[in-house]
Amino acid sequence: MAMIPGTGLGAMIRTWRDRLPPSAAGLPVAVGRRAAGLRREELADLAGVSVDYVVRLEQGRATTPSASVVASLARALQLSTAERDHLYRLARLVPPADGAISDHVPPGVRRVLARLGDVAVAVFAADWQLVWWNKGWAALLGDPSATPPRLRNFARDRFPVDGGPARLAQWPVTETDRAATDAAVVSDLRRAAGRFPRDARLAALVRELDAGNARFAELWATGRVAAHREDHKTIEHPSVGPVTVDCDVLSDGDSELKIVVMTAAPGEDETRLRLAAVAGAPATVDRQDQEMPTSELPGARP
């Protein structure tokens, strides 16, 4: 399959080189200079590679630079984090994993979610820490605000270490294939561990569950890596009866926030879902315009 024109490794290096003025790289600008961006020899000098190698990269004669070369080129070209990661992928390398898991839900995302009406929506961080929910979620599953922030974690909820009951859903919940969902959650956590290998909160969570829950330890030992994307659940709601919903997990991108949306098929289940939203739940808290106080969490971060 042919590559989209102008999107290959060499083409992108040329594009980024052409857009970076020498002054931005701390280089003197000669009078009468024609090139608006960096020359090849200037990029080579900044990145600590030979001019010939830059030429071969841009012409497509070199396609697999080392990770150290890619890192040097990214610094020299002053790429953003997203652009740097793109450069790594073009070189067929895994982007470096840096930073910590974020609990921040961007204002634009919150506004979109708040406009979903009676749809049950919640947002989880990459380690399945619950960070936001709306009234529809609290009405369908029970209000999570009564649960201490540290315990508002879906993985910890599924794999308790103290034998206690579930904390995030106040009513009984059954799934079409609980074993498959268990495996999906654990494999998703392993994927997060690859994306955020130095995150202290995630590391503590995995250590706790691996040591305290035999089922988690068994699944973690398989080494499976995947993303948890969908599920099918039935919630035994105390006011409206059983509500069967489709549970879809969307991702916001680089921060790996998980937007979990629960909807019901047209018919009796959709009617019950709407009735649950109208009935609400005891001590329902409107979380449409605020986030969980992450300062209460161990290893909290913005």
ABEGO torsion letter per residue (X at the ends): XBBBBGABAAAAAAAAAAABBAAAAGBBBBBGBABABBBAAAAAAAAGBBAAAAAAAAAGABABBBAAAAAAAAAAAGBBAAAAAAAAAAAGBBBBBBEBBBABBBAAAAAAAAAAEABBBBBBBAAGBBABBBAAAAAAAEBAAABBAAABBAAAAABBAAGBBBAABABBBBBABAAAAAAAAAAAAAAAAAABAABAAAAAAAAAAAAABAAAAAAAAAGBBBBBABBBBBBBBAAAEBBBBBBBBBBAEAAGBBBBBBBBBBEAAAAAAAAAAAAEBBGBBBAAABBBBAAABBGBBX
